[in-house]
Amino acid sequence: MTSSLQKELTAAIRNIPDYPKPGIMFRDITTLLGNPRAFRRAIDELVHPYAGTKIDKIAGIEARGFIMGGAMAHQMSSGFVPIRKKGKLPHDIVRIAYSLEYGVDEMEMHRDAITPGEKVILVDDLIATGGTAEGAVKLLTQMGADIVAACFIIDLPELGGRKKLEALGVNVHTLIEFAGH
């Protein structure tokens, strides 16, 4: 990816200081999503490394992962699997607890969303501490998915999430990095 594209994507992201708490710089991708050129280029860059690879499903983490995952699935002619917060899915589900910076939460997916051996790419907007993404990887693995990669627009490398996923044997693909939280 070119430095001009990285600059374009970085410029399309709104930075909100002290949200959700003092000392945090929130990276808001809603401005990128609202910019047709930046959104298209981000999706193209997330998909590019896997062009020509048969990907069965794109799994998106609620909620921004749904937006990017739907666009990626369309572009790759793949199915889409929503990974949701507890209590949001109407059918037979599988659930996993995962750690957050401030506690524990649970996520779930439909039991029949993945067939063992299917090639899956996990997607979300940002990787920080990696707790949510790690939980999603474990949930997909529990269902028999062959996780090809985990893709994110933003990496906050100081928080160590990428390393957590790589320690699980997952290839991580990100587009831009920001220092700090």
N, C-alpha and C positions, 0 to 999 in steps of 0.2 A: 504494500500500500504506500502511496506517495505521501510526502510530507504535506503537499498542498491539500490532499484529501483529509489528512489528519487535522489540519488547520481548519478546514471547512466544517468538519464534524464537531470539533471543539468549539468553534464559534457559534454553532447552532444549539448548543446546550446552555441552558440558563443555570447560573450558580446562585443559590439562595443561602446566605450565611445564617448560622445559628438556627438551623431547622433540621431535625425536629427538636433539637436541644442546643444550648449554647456550646460553641466550639466545633460544631459540625457544619461542614460546607456541603449542602445538599445539591447533587447533580441532577437537575430536572430535564429529562429528555422530551417532555411534552412539546417544547419549542422545536426540537429536531423533528418530531413526528409531524408537526404542523408545517414544516418546510419541505415541500414536495421533492426538491432536488436532494436535500440532505438525507431525507428518509429513503429515497430510492437508492442513493449511493451507499448508505449504511447497509441496507438489505443486500444489495449486490455484493458488497465486500464480505458480508457474513456467509453468503452462499458460495462465493467464488472458489474457495479451497476444495469444495466438495462437488464441483461441476463434473459430470461424467460418472459420479459414484451413485450407486443405487441406494437411496435413503428411503426407508419404508415410512418412518414417522418423524415428525418434528414435535418435541414435547416442550410446551411453553409453561413457565411458572407464572402463576397469577400475580399481577394483572398485566404488567407491561410486556411480559413474555408472551402473552396471548397475541398482542398486536404484532410484534415482530415475528413470532412463530407462525401466525397465519399467513403473513406475507412470504415468509421463507417456504412454507409448505406449498403454497400456490406456485411459487417460482420453480420449485424442485419437483413438482407433481408428486408430492408426498402426502400422507395423511397427517392430521394434527391431533395431538393429545393434550388436553388441558390438565395441568397439575394444580389442584385447587386447595384452598384453605378448608379445614375440617367443616363438614356439614353442608357443603355447597353442591354436592353431586347427588343425583336422584336414583342411581342404580347401585348394584352390588359393587362395593369399593374395597380397595386395599389402602391402608393408612400407615404412616410412619411419623414418629416424633422426631423433631430436630431441634438443635440448639440455636438460639439467637444471642445477640450481645446481651440482651436483657432478660433472658429466660428460655422457656421451651414452648414450642408450638407444634401443631400437627398439620400434615398435608395429605391429600389423598388423590387417587385417580380411579377410574373405573377398572374393575378386575379384567374386563375383556378388551381394554384399550391397546394392549401390547400382546403379540403372540411371541412366545419364546424364540429367540434367534433373530428377531427383526432388528434392522440397523436403525438406530435412533440418534438424533442430534437434540441435545437439550439447549434451550435458549432462555435468556432473561436480559434485562437491560443493563445490569451492573453486577459485578462480583466484588464484594467487600470482604467480610470475614469468612464468607463461604458456607455458613451454616445452612442456609436455605438450599443452595445448590448441592451441597453434600447430601442433604436429606433427599432431594429429588433424584440424585444419582443412585443412592441406596434403594429408593423405591423402585426405580426403573430396573435396576439390577435384580432385585427380588422378584420381579415379574419376568425375568429372562431376557431383557433387552440387551443387545450388543450396542453399547454406547460408543458411537464414532467420535463424538466431540461434545464439548459444552461451549457455547458461543455467547459472547456478551459485547455490547457496544463499549462499555466502560470497565476498566480495571482500576481498582484502588490497591496497588501492589503492597503498600505498607501494612495493609490489614491481613494479608496472607491467605486470602481465599483461593487464589489460583494454585498456590502450593498445596493446599488441602486436597483439591480435586486431582492434581497431578499425582499426589501420593496414592490416590485410589486407582491410578492407571488411566485417567481420563485426559485426553488431549484437550487443551483449552485454547480457544481462539478469541482474541479481543481486538478491538479496533483502535482505541485510544486509552491513555492512562492519565490519571490525575494524582498528584501527590496529596498526602494527608487523608483525612476522613471524608 
